[in-house]
Amino acid sequence: MLQKIMTSVQNWITEHIVPVMNKLTATYWFGVISDAVLYIVPFSMVSAIPSLWNIARRFWTFLPDISPITTYSFGLVGMFMAFIIPYNVAVKENRKDRAMIAGFTGIGTYMLCMNPTVLEDGSYAFQMSMFGAGGMFTAMVLGFVVGFIYKRMARMSFFGEDSLIPDFVKNWFDNIISVLLSLFIGWLVTYIGQIDVFTMVGIILSPVTSFAQTLPGTIAIPLVMDTFYFFGISGWVFSPVQQSIQKSALAENMELAAAGLAPVNINAYGITRYIMIGGEGATLPLAFYMLFAKSKKNRTLGRATIVPSIFNINEPLIFSTVVANPFLFIPMVLQAIILPANAYLWMSMGWAGLHVENFDMNFLPNAISAFFMSGGNWGNVALVCVNLLIAAILWFPFFKAADNYQAKVEDEQAAEKAAKKAAKKAAREAAKAAALAE
């Protein structure tokens, strides 16, 4: 019965949902923005080092403060995003000669829309928070606008192909309209329209960002990601939205903590440490169970996937064992609901700390990351352990059922193979006997 239900659900998703998702991921702008998100990952990873350092400074106060490393890595990812999106557009349009200028135009437009304060001495004062993850959504919007302009202007040139003007000089002039138009739009909106672009984007997205900080919102993101993952669509598809929401929330928490105030966002970047234990779907217990499976296939896969799973790499396990396996759909969904709900409860009750440090080392064991991201709170380590135990309980009965079924299939296949072998042997002996009789 369960097999029929799961087959029907899988067929419906395959026929109606997967084509839509494939079309979405194949779209021009989705590829540009998702690539941009991946480009900023190294800067997030670099900022993990000051997080480690700050923990050490609690014990050795004579150590210098290296937090500016975070300020000028993770603290600038918004500006980096404003550069990368137009840059990617120019590359996609096979105009690498314009890519760098397109990226610089994105930065210029982004900073123009910050509407900095003019001081008495004529200098400009920018808010550093606008350059970082808190400005990622705005950077995406402005990067899209600048990228769209460059896309439209990609084939336009003031010069013919046979012009004797050097290529780099042609490039200067051919970029003028795109640069001017991008900055003009930013000036028109910010200075003439008196619109705060950062505030406007925040207001437009506030229903989404506000919902993300509720219990249903905290559950919704992993539930959608893990459900699609079960049907073979990687959670990376949703990373532009997920990371933008959660990194902006972390940036706000970090800003509040630096000001001596209490952080407010539970669903901040790094909450996956309590949900994706062993990788998306909390499959570390599953990898461990497979080491002791009845099924030879499962035991082999367990030995092959246990080490990557310890470091939160579970694509081999997911695509070899979980995807479209009707026995494992229920635990895949249940853990995506229960684990984030439990994490939300612990943090809202004060049993674990909210994240106030960026520690983008996803391949480390989750408890280590959770400890550093919470600023050294042991309650977060306990939360990882509790959620690991919950995941182990959820996976166990369904894995046992799946393993027993797989072992039965293997036994039947072995018996069938043995029967065929015996039949062939009997046929050969009969043929020999007939030959001797003649």
C-alpha positions in Angstrom: 0.0 0.0 0.0 2.8 2.4 1.0 4.7 1.5 -2.2 1.6 2.4 -4.3 1.0 5.7 -2.6 4.7 6.7 -2.9 4.8 5.7 -6.5 1.7 7.9 -7.2 3.2 10.9 -5.3 6.6 10.4 -7.1 4.9 10.2 -10.5 2.9 13.4 -9.8 6.0 15.3 -8.7 8.0 14.0 -11.6 5.4 15.0 -14.1 4.3 18.4 -12.6 6.9 19.7 -10.2 10.3 18.5 -11.5 9.8 20.1 -14.9 8.9 23.4 -13.3 12.0 23.3 -11.1 14.2 22.3 -14.0 12.9 25.2 -16.0 13.5 27.5 -13.1 17.1 26.4 -12.5 17.8 26.6 -16.2 16.7 30.2 -16.5 19.2 32.9 -17.3 18.8 35.0 -14.1 18.6 32.1 -11.7 21.9 30.9 -12.9 23.5 34.3 -12.6 22.3 34.9 -9.1 23.0 31.3 -7.8 26.5 31.5 -9.2 27.0 34.8 -7.4 25.9 33.2 -4.1 28.6 30.5 -4.5 31.3 33.1 -5.3 30.9 34.7 -1.8 31.3 31.4 0.1 35.1 31.8 0.5 34.7 35.2 2.2 32.2 33.6 4.6 34.7 30.8 5.3 37.5 33.3 6.0 35.5 35.0 8.6 35.4 31.7 10.6 39.0 32.3 11.7 38.2 35.5 13.7 35.3 33.6 15.3 37.8 31.0 16.6 40.1 33.7 17.6 37.5 35.5 19.7 36.8 32.4 21.7 40.5 32.1 22.5 40.6 35.8 23.5 38.2 35.0 26.3 40.9 33.0 27.9 44.0 34.9 26.7 42.9 38.5 26.8 46.3 39.8 25.7 45.6 38.5 22.2 44.8 41.3 19.6 41.4 41.8 18.2 41.3 40.6 14.6 37.6 41.2 14.0 38.4 43.6 11.1 39.1 40.4 9.1 35.4 39.6 9.4 34.4 43.2 8.7 36.3 43.2 5.4 35.3 39.7 4.3 31.8 38.6 5.4 31.1 42.2 6.2 31.4 43.1 2.5 29.5 40.3 0.8 26.7 42.6 -0.2 29.1 44.8 -2.2 30.7 41.6 -3.6 27.3 40.5 -4.8 26.6 43.8 -6.5 29.9 43.3 -8.4 29.5 39.6 -9.3 25.9 39.7 -10.8 26.7 42.2 -13.5 30.1 40.6 -14.1 28.4 37.2 -14.6 25.9 38.7 -17.0 28.7 40.1 -19.2 30.5 36.8 -19.2 27.3 34.9 -20.1 26.9 37.4 -23.0 30.4 36.5 -24.2 31.5 40.0 -23.4 34.4 39.3 -21.1 35.9 42.6 -22.2 33.1 44.4 -20.5 32.8 42.1 -17.4 35.1 44.0 -15.1 33.5 47.4 -15.9 30.1 45.9 -15.5 31.1 44.7 -12.0 32.5 48.1 -11.1 29.3 49.7 -12.3 27.4 47.4 -10.0 29.5 48.6 -7.0 29.1 52.2 -8.0 25.3 52.0 -8.3 25.1 50.0 -5.0 27.1 52.7 -3.1 25.2 55.5 -4.8 21.9 54.1 -3.5 23.3 54.0 0.0 22.8 57.8 0.1 25.7 58.4 2.4 25.7 61.3 4.9 27.7 64.3 3.9 29.8 65.6 6.8 30.7 69.2 7.5 34.2 68.7 6.0 32.6 67.4 2.8 33.5 63.8 3.3 31.0 61.0 3.1 30.0 58.6 5.9 28.7 55.2 4.9 27.1 52.6 7.2 29.2 49.5 7.1 26.2 47.3 7.8 24.9 48.1 4.3 28.0 46.6 2.7 27.5 43.2 4.3 25.0 40.4 4.4 22.3 42.8 5.6 22.5 44.4 2.1 22.4 41.2 0.1 18.8 41.4 -1.0 19.4 45.0 -2.2 22.6 44.0 -3.9 20.7 41.3 -5.8 18.1 43.8 -6.9 20.6 46.4 -8.0 22.9 43.8 -9.5 20.0 42.6 -11.5 19.2 46.1 -12.8 22.8 46.8 -13.8 23.1 43.3 -15.3 19.9 43.8 -17.3 21.3 47.1 -18.7 24.5 45.4 -19.7 22.7 42.5 -21.2 20.6 44.8 -23.4 23.7 46.8 -24.4 25.9 43.7 -25.0 25.8 43.9 -28.8 25.9 47.7 -29.1 29.1 49.4 -30.2 30.1 52.8 -31.5 32.7 51.2 -33.8 32.6 48.9 -36.7 34.5 45.6 -36.6 37.0 46.9 -39.1 37.8 50.0 -37.0 41.5 50.8 -36.4 40.8 52.0 -32.9 42.5 49.7 -30.3 40.1 47.2 -28.6 40.7 48.6 -25.1 39.8 52.1 -26.3 36.6 50.8 -28.0 35.8 49.1 -24.7 36.0 52.4 -22.9 33.5 54.1 -25.1 31.2 51.1 -25.5 30.6 51.0 -21.8 29.7 54.6 -21.4 26.0 54.2 -22.0 25.7 51.2 -19.6 27.6 53.0 -16.9 25.8 56.2 -17.3 22.3 54.6 -17.5 22.9 52.5 -14.4 24.1 55.4 -12.3 21.4 57.7 -13.6 18.7 55.2 -12.5 20.3 55.0 -9.0 20.6 58.8 -8.8 17.0 59.3 -10.0 15.5 56.9 -7.4 17.8 57.9 -4.5 18.3 61.7 -4.9 15.3 62.9 -7.0 12.7 60.3 -5.8 14.1 60.4 -2.3 13.6 56.7 -2.0 15.8 54.7 0.4 16.4 51.6 -1.8 17.6 49.5 1.1 14.5 50.3 3.2 12.2 49.8 0.2 13.6 46.4 -0.5 13.4 45.5 3.2 9.7 46.5 3.3 8.9 44.5 0.1 10.6 41.4 1.5 9.5 41.9 5.1 6.6 39.4 4.8 9.1 36.7 3.8 11.9 37.7 6.3 9.4 38.1 9.1 7.8 34.7 8.4 11.2 33.1 8.3 11.8 34.1 11.9 8.6 32.3 13.1 8.3 28.6 14.0 6.5 27.7 10.8 9.0 29.7 8.8 11.9 28.0 10.5 10.3 24.6 9.6 9.2 25.6 6.0 12.7 26.1 4.6 14.2 22.7 5.5 10.9 21.0 4.8 10.7 22.3 1.2 14.4 21.6 0.6 14.4 18.0 2.0 11.2 17.1 0.3 12.6 18.0 -3.1 15.9 16.4 -2.2 14.0 13.1 -1.7 12.9 13.3 -5.3 16.5 14.1 -6.5 16.4 17.9 -6.6 19.4 19.2 -4.6 18.8 21.8 -1.9 21.4 24.0 -3.6 18.5 25.1 -5.8 17.1 27.0 -2.9 20.4 28.4 -1.6 20.0 31.9 -3.1 16.8 32.5 -1.1 17.9 30.5 2.0 21.3 32.0 2.4 20.1 35.5 1.7 17.5 35.3 4.5 19.7 33.5 7.0 22.9 35.5 6.3 21.0 38.8 6.6 19.5 37.5 9.9 23.0 36.6 11.2 24.4 40.0 10.1 21.7 41.7 12.2 22.5 39.4 15.2 26.2 40.2 14.9 25.5 43.9 14.7 23.3 43.8 17.8 25.9 41.7 19.7 28.6 44.2 18.8 26.5 46.9 20.3 26.0 45.0 23.5 22.4 44.1 22.7 20.7 40.7 22.6 20.4 39.0 19.2 16.8 38.5 18.0 16.9 36.2 15.0 16.6 32.4 15.6 16.5 31.4 12.0 20.0 32.9 11.3 22.8 31.4 9.2 24.1 28.3 10.8 20.7 26.9 12.1 21.3 24.1 9.6 23.9 22.8 12.1 21.0 21.4 14.2 19.1 20.2 11.1 21.6 18.9 8.5 23.6 16.6 10.7 25.6 14.5 8.3 24.2 16.5 5.4 20.8 17.6 4.3 18.2 15.3 5.7 20.2 14.6 8.9 21.4 11.3 7.4 24.4 10.6 9.7 22.5 8.0 11.8 21.3 6.4 8.5 24.9 6.1 7.3 25.9 4.5 10.7 23.0 2.0 10.6 24.0 0.9 7.1 27.3 -0.3 8.4 25.4 -3.1 10.3 22.7 -3.8 7.7 21.5 -7.2 6.7 21.6 -6.2 3.1 25.0 -6.6 1.4 24.3 -3.6 -0.8 23.5 -1.4 2.2 26.5 -2.6 4.1 28.7 -1.7 1.2 27.1 1.7 0.8 27.5 2.3 4.5 31.2 1.7 4.4 31.5 4.0 1.4 29.4 6.9 2.8 30.1 7.0 6.5 33.3 9.1 6.3 31.8 11.7 4.0 28.7 11.8 6.2 30.8 12.7 9.2 31.9 15.8 7.3 28.3 16.6 6.1 28.8 15.3 2.6 25.9 13.0 1.9 25.1 13.3 -1.8 26.5 9.7 -2.4 24.2 8.4 0.4 21.2 10.3 -0.7 21.3 9.4 -4.4 22.2 5.8 -3.8 19.8 5.0 -0.9 17.2 7.7 -0.1 16.0 9.2 -3.4 12.7 7.7 -4.4 12.9 5.0 -1.7 9.3 4.7 -0.4 10.5 3.3 2.9 12.5 6.5 3.7 10.1 9.3 2.6 8.4 9.5 6.0 11.6 10.0 8.1 13.0 12.4 5.5 9.9 14.6 6.1 9.6 14.0 9.8 13.2 15.1 10.6 12.7 18.2 8.5 9.8 19.2 10.8 10.9 18.0 14.2 14.6 19.0 14.2 14.1 22.7 13.2 11.1 22.9 15.6 13.2 21.6 18.5 16.0 24.0 17.6 13.5 26.9 17.6 12.2 25.8 21.0 15.6 25.5 22.6 16.7 28.9 21.3 13.5 30.6 22.2 13.6 29.2 25.7 17.2 30.3 26.2 18.5 26.7 26.4 20.9 27.5 23.5 22.3 30.7 22.2 21.3 32.5 19.1 24.1 32.7 16.5 26.3 35.8 16.7 29.4 34.7 14.9 29.9 33.6 11.3 31.7 30.3 11.1 31.3 29.0 7.6 33.0 25.6 8.0 30.2 23.3 7.0 32.5 20.3 6.7 33.4 20.3 10.4 31.3 18.2 12.8 28.1 20.2 13.6 28.7 20.5 17.3 32.0 22.4 16.7 30.3 24.8 14.3 27.4 25.4 16.6 29.7 26.1 19.6 31.6 28.8 17.7 28.6 30.4 15.9 26.8 30.8 19.3 29.8 32.6 20.7 30.9 29.6 22.8 27.6 28.4 24.2 27.6 24.7 25.4 23.8 24.6 25.1 24.2 24.7 21.4 26.5 21.6 21.5 23.8 19.9 23.6 21.2 20.8 21.0 23.2 19.2 18.2 23.5 16.0 20.3 19.8 16.0 21.2 18.8 16.5 17.5 21.2 13.8 16.5 19.5 11.4 18.9 16.1 12.4 17.6 17.2 11.9 14.0 18.6 8.4 15.0 15.2 7.5 16.5 13.3 8.7 13.5 15.5 6.9 10.9 15.8 3.6 12.7 12.4 1.8 12.2 12.1 2.9 8.6 15.7 1.9 7.8 15.1 -1.5 9.4 12.0 -2.0 7.2 13.9 -0.9 4.1 16.9 -3.1 5.0 14.8 -6.1 5.6 13.0 -5.6 2.3 16.4 -5.2 0.5 17.8 -8.3 2.2 14.8 -10.3 1.1 15.2 -9.1 -2.5 18.9 -10.1 -2.4 18.0 -13.5 -0.9 15.4 -14.0 -3.7 17.9 -12.9 -6.3 20.5 -15.3 -4.9 18.0 -18.2 -4.8 16.9 -17.4 -8.3 20.5 -17.3 -9.5 21.3 -20.6 -7.7 18.2 -22.2 -9.2 19.3 -21.1 -12.7 22.8 -22.3 -12.1 21.5 -25.7 -10.9 19.2 -26.0 -13.9 22.1 -25.3 -16.3 24.2 -27.9 -14.5 21.4 -30.4 -14.7 20.9 -29.7 -18.4 24.6 -30.2 -19.0 24.6 -33.5 -17.1 21.5 -34.6 -19.0 23.2 -33.7 -22.3 26.3 -35.7 -21.3 24.2 -38.7 -20.3 22.3 -38.6 -23.6 25.6 -38.4 -25.5 27.0 -41.4 -23.6 23.8 -43.4 -24.3 24.2 -42.9 -28.0 
